[in-house]
Amino acid sequence: MRSPHFLLVGNGPYSNRGCEAIVRGTMAILRREFGEELRVVLATFETPDTVARQAAQETDPRITHVALSSKPIGRWSFPWWSRHFTRPFLRKPRSFAMLDPFCQDAICALQIGGDNYTLDYGLPQEFMRLDEYLRQRGVPVILWGASIGPFDAAPDFAPKMFTHLRALRGILVRESDSGDYLKQHGIEANVHSVSDPAFVMEPVEPRDSRAMPAGAIGLNLSPMMAKYVTHGDLEAWVRLSAEIVRNILATARRDVLLIPHVTWAQNDDHEFLRKVAQACPAIAGVRPYCLGDELSAAETKWVISRCAVFAGARTHSTIAAISSAVPTLSLAYSRKARGLNQDIFGSQEFCLQPLEITPATIAERIADLRARSGAIVKHLTDALPGIRQGALEAGNILRHLAESK
């Protein structure tokens, strides 16, 4: 009998540590449910050169990497806009023929992109086309650990999206906001509530960990936030971020560790945070340190786990912190961060919206996290077993979905 075979599709490259964290957590869930002998094909929307480099550095022998692109398509480039915002008949369809050799014995395909089925990055038409391509080849498609919608800003597109979602074998949502939204639009029968798979990714200590400060204030800021905070002015966002760091240094009197979580060439936290650090001199013996860009998702989680408190813009940087029971402030711009906080804390108390992001406000919230650290750590420590079980339960749900007709 051949070992179980799954397709993981729709994800970005490991240079987005959140994308890698989803893969690592998913592999832990699949191994627990289906055994060590499973096989996984990870099909990434990246060029063959990028995927080949990723494959060469892969640490999991059960993963085979496949590229879903033939040439670079940078986010916000003309081809990117064309694929996301023009009507299908005006553009040349992408071929997914490279997946054909892997479709024959695949149990199912998991769409693991997390927030692909929202409008955060434009209309998700490319992912819908991929779903249809796989279904036509007899491969059931399941949205895995996903955030869904809202699609109110695209009223002509929304009905097509809802029809598409109803036809999928299963939709595993990672926060209740998405489940409630789907229910409001009559989509319930194929919807299941789980936790984000990254909650079960284990941290890994980096080789040169002795050089990394422990007990620092961890901070992840991304260039992407410029769109929401400074109307797209990146230099203004660098200046504001530097002021945020200076305020934290002055009030907390503790080192600030700037932690990149995405290092794509066109959307690079590390380059952005390096500029922020350069603009912040030491204050009263404390200073900002910028973590390098070479750590894996699991190694980055280990670093985050040693922070006294953490504030992050990238959702999976906050998941790394929360799953390590570190008091965490989310700097949110989307449903996924708000939903995560509502489910875990029962409120938006530890979640700042873009218009609330000011140097004074962030410094105040971090001071509050430190003052209430004991109670927050206890809350997270009590909640995490159930959250992790919610991620692992996805494996059992998947088995039932895969066996259904």
N, C-alpha and C positions, 0 to 999 in steps of 0.2 A: 504494500500500500504506500503510495507517494505521500510525502510530508505535506501538511497544509500550506497552501500558497495564497498570498494576499497581494493585492495592488494597493499601494499608498500613493495617492495622486493629489495634485493641486497645491502642493506645498512649495515654499520658497527654499533657497539654499541655506546651508548651515551658517553662512555669514550672518544670517538672522538667527541669533541664539534661541529666539522663541520658536522658530521653525524646527530647529534641532531638538529643542526640549520636547516638542510635541512628538517627534519621532521616537526619542528615547523613552518617553513615558508610554507611548503606544506599544513599543516592542516589549516593555515590561508587562503590559496588560495582556498582549497576545501570547507571550510565553507562559504566563500563569494559566491561561485558559486552554491553550492548544499545544503546549509542550515546547521543548527546546529544539525540536527538529523542523519547526516551521520555516518557510521561505517567504521573503518579502521583496517585492520590486518597488523601489522608491522612485517615482517619476516626477521630476522637478521641472518647473517652468524656468529653465536656464539653458545656456548654450552648452554644446558638447564639451568644449574645453573646460568650462567651469565645473561641470558635473564630473568630468574625468579627474580633475584635481581633488574634488570632494571624495570621489570613490577611492582614490589613492590613500587618503587619510582616514578612511572609514575604520572604526574600531569594532564594528559588529559584523562578524562573518556571515550572518544570515541575511544581510541587506545587499541587494544588487541595485545599482544606480542607473537610471535612464534619463536622458535629456529630452524635454518636450519642446525645445526650441532649436532652431538651426543657426540662428544668428542673434547677436545681442539686441534686446529690446529694453532699454532703460525706462524705468518709471518716469512718467511725465514727458517722454520723448514723443515725436510725431507718430511712430508706429504704435506706441502704447495708447495714445489718445485715440488712434484709429480703431484699435481692437476693442476699446472700452466704450467709446461714445458714438461711433458711426453706426449706421444701420447695417445689418449683416450683408445685404445685397450690394453694398458699396465697397466691400473689402474682400480680399482674397482669403478664403478659409484656411485655417491652420490644419495641417495633416497630423493625425494621431496614429499613423500606420506603424510607428516604431513600437507601439504597445501590442500589436497583433500577436507576436510570438508568445506573449505572456498571458493572453486572455483565455486560452483554451482550458486550462485546469485551475484558473483562479476561483477561489471560494467566493470572493466579492472584492469590490474596490471601495476603499475608504477615502472619502474626500476629507483630507486632514488639514486643510488650510486655515481652519479656525474662523477667521472673519471674512472669508471670501464671499459669503452670501449676505453681504451688506452693501451699502453704497459708499463705504469709506474709500474705496479705490475705483469708483466708477461702476458701471453696470456689469454684473458678473456673467455676461453672455458667453465668454470663453469657457468658463467652468461648466455652464449648462450644456454647451456643445460637447465637451468632454464626457459629461454624464451620458448624453444620448449616444455618443459613439460607443461607449462601453456597454450600455444596455442593448444596443443593436447586435453586439457580439456575445450576448448571453451572460454578461457579468453584472450581477446586482450591484447597485450603487447605494452607499450609506454615507450620509453626512456625519462626521465623527468629531465629537467635542466642539460643536460649532456655536457661533453666535449668528442669529438670523435677523435681517432687517434693521430698522424699518425701511420700507420702500415708498413712503408717502411722497418723497420728493420726485418720484418718477411714476406718476399716476398711470401713464400709458403702459409702462413696463410691468407694474406690480401684478396685474392679473396673470400675465404669462409666468411670472415667477411663482405665484401661488399654485398654478396648474402644474408646473414642473416639480415643485416640492411635494405635492400630493402623490406624484407618480413614483417617487423614490422608495426603495425598500425600507429605509429607516432614516430617521433624523434624530441624532443624539445631541441634545442641546446642553451647553455647559453652564448656563445660568437661567434662572427662572424668568427673567425679563423676556428672553427669546421664546420660551415655552408659552408664556402668556400672550405674546404677540401673535404667535402662530394660532393659538386657540381662538383669539379674536377674529381671525380670518378663516375659521372653520377647518384648520389643519390640526388634527389630534390623533388620528388612528395610528400613524406611523411615527409619533414623536415620543421620545424617552428622555428623561432627565438624568444627567451624569455630571461628573466633575471633569474639569480640564485634565487631559492625560499628563500634562507636565507636573501635576501634583505628586506623581509617583516616580518622577526622575530622581535618582539618587545623586547627591553631590559627590564630586571627586576632587581630592586635594591636589592642587597644582604642584609640579616638581619644585619650583622655587618659591614656595609659599612663605618662607621665613622673611622675605622682603616685603610682605604685604601687611599693612597695619591692621591690627585687630581693635575692635571697639570704636571704630571711626563712625562718622555719620555717612552712610552710603547714599549716593545721589546719582540717578540716571536721568539725564536730560537729552532730548533728541532734536536734531535739526527739523524733523517733521513738525514739531510743535510750533515753529514759526508761523505756519499756515493759520493756526488757531489763536495765537497769542499776540503776534505783531503783524498781522495781515500779510504774511508771507515775506516780510523783511528779515532776512537771515542775519544780517549784521546787527540789526536792532535786537534780535533775539540773543545773539552772542553777548551783547552789552548787558541786557537784562539778566541773562543767566549768570554772568560774572557778578552782578550786584546781588543776586540771590545767594551765591556762594559766599560773598563777603559778609552778608548779613548773618548767615549761619555760623561762619567762623567767629564773628564778633559776639554773637549771643550764646552759642553753645560752648565756645572755648575748647573745641575738640577738632581734630583733623577731619577733613571732608574727603572721602574717597569717591572720585568720579568714575562711574562704571559704565562702559559702553555695552550695549546689548545687540546692536545691529551695526555691521561694518560693510554694508554694500558701498560700492564706489559712488553711487548717486545719492546715498542716504546714510552717511557714515557718522555714527555717534562718536567714534574715537577721534576723528579729525575735529569735529565740533567741540568736544569736551577738552581736547588739547588746547584749542584757542581760548576756551573759557578759563582753564587753569593758568595759562600764560598771563591773563588779565587780572589775576588775583594774587597779590603778594601775601606773604605770611602776616598774620595778625596775632600779636601777643604769644608768639611761639607756636601757633598752629597754622596749618597751611592745607591747600588742596593737593591731592595726589591724583594723577590720572592713570587708571589701570590700562595695561596694554591691550592690544586687539587680537592677541594670539590664543586666548583661552577658549576652551570649548564651552558649551552650555552648562555641562555638569560642573566644570571647574569654576565658571563664573558664579554658579549657585553656591559653591563652597565659600567663595569670597564674600558673597552677600550674606551668607549665614553667620559670618563673624562680625557683622556690623551691629552697632548698638541700636540704631534705628535706620530705616531706609525710606527714601522717597523716590518714586520712579514714574517716568512717562511711558515707557514700553510696558505693555500689560504683562508680558511674561517675565520681565524683571521683577515686577511686584509679586507674581506668583512664586518666583524663586524665594523671595523674602517671606511671604506669608506662609509658604509650605515649610519654612525653616523656623517658624514661630518668632519672626523678627517684627516688631511693631512697624507698620508700613503705612505710608501716605501715598495714595494714587493720584497722579496728575493726569486727569482723564480728558479724553476728547470723543469717546465713543461709548456705545452700549456695553461693550464687553467689560470695561473697567467699572462702570456704574453697577452693572448686574452682579459682578463678582463681589463688590463691597456690600451690596444689599443682602446677598445670600450669606456672606460670612459674618458680617457685623450687624446686620439688620437695619442699617442706615447708611447715609452718605457722609457720616461724620469724618471719615478718614479718606475722603475723595474730593479733590478740588477740580472744578470745571475751569476751562481756559480763562474766562473773565475774572476768576478768583485768584489767578496766579500772579502774585506780586511778591517782591522780596520780603516785605514785612509779614505777609500772611504765611508764607512757607516757613519762615523762621519761627513764627508763633506756633504753627502746627507741629513742627519738629520738637520744639520745647515741650509742648503738651504730650507728645508721644513719649518723650523721655521721662516726664514727670509721672505718667501713668503706665510706664513700661511693665511693671509687675502684673497689673490687672490685665493688660492687653496680651502679654505672653501667656498668662493662665487661660484666657479666653481662647486663644489660638491653639494652645496645647490640648485643651478639652475638645475643640472642634475638629482638629486635623484627622483623628482616626476615622471619623465619619466621612470627611471630605475625600480622604484617600480611598476609602471603601467605595465611595461613589464613582471614583475613576476606575477602580478595578471591576466594579459591577458591569461596566461597559463591555467587558469580555463575555460575560454570560449573556447579556442582551444580544451581542453580535452573534454568538453561537445560535441562538434561537432564530434570529433574523436570517442567518445564512441557511438554516435548515428549512425555513418556511418556503412556500411556493407562491 
